[in-house]
Amino acid sequence: MNVKNLDGAKLVKGGIFNDCRGTLKYFNDVDLSPVKRFYLMEHPDVNVVRAWQGHQVERKWFYVLSGSFKVVLVRPDHWTDPSTNLEHEEFLLESDMNQVLYIPGAYANGFQALVPESKMMIFSDASLEDSAADDYRFDKSMWYKW
């Protein structure tokens, strides 16, 4: 398993199997048993930035279906009035790299498509109601220059 760690965040590299029937992409090291819902993000162009949204408890898994995304994570030191000089970690997710980014609770995330018409599947372990009660939003320019 190829994993990059950031205090619990993990970048998991999947496997690929090819034969005469086609290509199979798989993630045998990703446990999605806690997932309660998922949604698809589609960015029409590279100028769209979705940042910053965070959750103290909710966990998420990001998987790029087509194109590529830059995903940036920050761990807020205070959820209602965080410092503006916090460290961030960048991840490049590309559909041909076959990776899942696991993001535990306690992180804010932001992302931007690097290729027009990029699509990313996002899985969540929280119901919509629980997610709304654990939702924190911050200005997109707060921690990172997009």
HUHU-V599326 format. One record per residue. N is the residue number from 1. PHI is phi in radians with two decimals (* if undefined). Layout:
n->N phi->PHI
n->N phi->PHI
This chain:
n->1 phi->*
n->2 phi->-1.78
n->3 phi->-2.24
n->4 phi->-1.88
n->5 phi->-1.83
n->6 phi->-2.49
n->7 phi->0.76
n->8 phi->1.90
n->9 phi->-1.25
n->10 phi->-2.37
n->11 phi->-1.79
n->12 phi->-1.86
n->13 phi->-1.51
n->14 phi->-1.52
n->15 phi->-1.93
n->16 phi->-2.36
n->17 phi->-2.15
n->18 phi->-2.09
n->19 phi->-2.68
n->20 phi->-1.13
n->21 phi->-1.52
n->22 phi->2.34
n->23 phi->-2.04
n->24 phi->-2.06
n->25 phi->-1.78
n->26 phi->-2.43
n->27 phi->-2.37
n->28 phi->-1.24
n->29 phi->-1.73
n->30 phi->-1.89
n->31 phi->-1.67
n->32 phi->-1.74
n->33 phi->-1.06
n->34 phi->-1.36
n->35 phi->-1.15
n->36 phi->-1.93
n->37 phi->-2.81
n->38 phi->-2.61
n->39 phi->-2.60
n->40 phi->-1.98
n->41 phi->-1.78
n->42 phi->-2.24
n->43 phi->-1.84
n->44 phi->-1.19
n->45 phi->-2.59
n->46 phi->-1.51
n->47 phi->-1.55
n->48 phi->-1.36
n->49 phi->-2.14
n->50 phi->-1.91
n->51 phi->-2.78
n->52 phi->-1.78
n->53 phi->-2.23
n->54 phi->-2.41
n->55 phi->-2.46
n->56 phi->-1.32
n->57 phi->-2.04
n->58 phi->-1.01
n->59 phi->-1.89
n->60 phi->-2.40
n->61 phi->-2.25
n->62 phi->-1.91
n->63 phi->-2.41
n->64 phi->-1.51
n->65 phi->-1.47
n->66 phi->-2.65
n->67 phi->1.38
n->68 phi->-2.68
n->69 phi->-2.36
n->70 phi->-1.69
n->71 phi->-2.05
n->72 phi->-2.12
n->73 phi->-2.04
n->74 phi->-2.40
n->75 phi->-1.83
n->76 phi->-1.04
n->77 phi->-1.50
n->78 phi->-2.68
n->79 phi->-1.40
n->80 phi->-1.82
n->81 phi->-2.61
n->82 phi->-1.30
n->83 phi->-1.13
n->84 phi->-1.64
n->85 phi->-1.95
n->86 phi->-1.40
n->87 phi->-1.23
n->88 phi->-2.23
n->89 phi->-2.26
n->90 phi->-1.78
n->91 phi->-2.24
n->92 phi->-1.80
n->93 phi->-2.00
n->94 phi->-2.16
n->95 phi->-1.05
n->96 phi->-1.44
n->97 phi->-1.56
n->98 phi->0.94
n->99 phi->-2.28
n->100 phi->-2.08
n->101 phi->-1.77
n->102 phi->-1.63
n->103 phi->-2.12
n->104 phi->-1.28
n->105 phi->-1.05
n->106 phi->1.49
n->107 phi->-2.18
n->108 phi->-1.83
n->109 phi->-2.23
n->110 phi->-2.50
n->111 phi->-2.65
n->112 phi->-2.57
n->113 phi->-1.21
n->114 phi->-1.81
n->115 phi->-2.34
n->116 phi->-0.98
n->117 phi->1.15
n->118 phi->-1.22
n->119 phi->-2.28
n->120 phi->-2.33
n->121 phi->-1.59
n->122 phi->-2.13
n->123 phi->-1.84
n->124 phi->-2.31
n->125 phi->-1.67
n->126 phi->-2.03
n->127 phi->-1.16
n->128 phi->-1.05
n->129 phi->-1.14
n->130 phi->-1.15
n->131 phi->-1.11
n->132 phi->-1.09
n->133 phi->-1.33
n->134 phi->-2.09
n->135 phi->-1.78
n->136 phi->-2.22
n->137 phi->-2.08
n->138 phi->-2.37
n->139 phi->-1.03
n->140 phi->-1.13
n->141 phi->-1.69
n->142 phi->-1.12
n->143 phi->-2.10
n->144 phi->-2.66
n->145 phi->-1.60
n->146 phi->-1.35
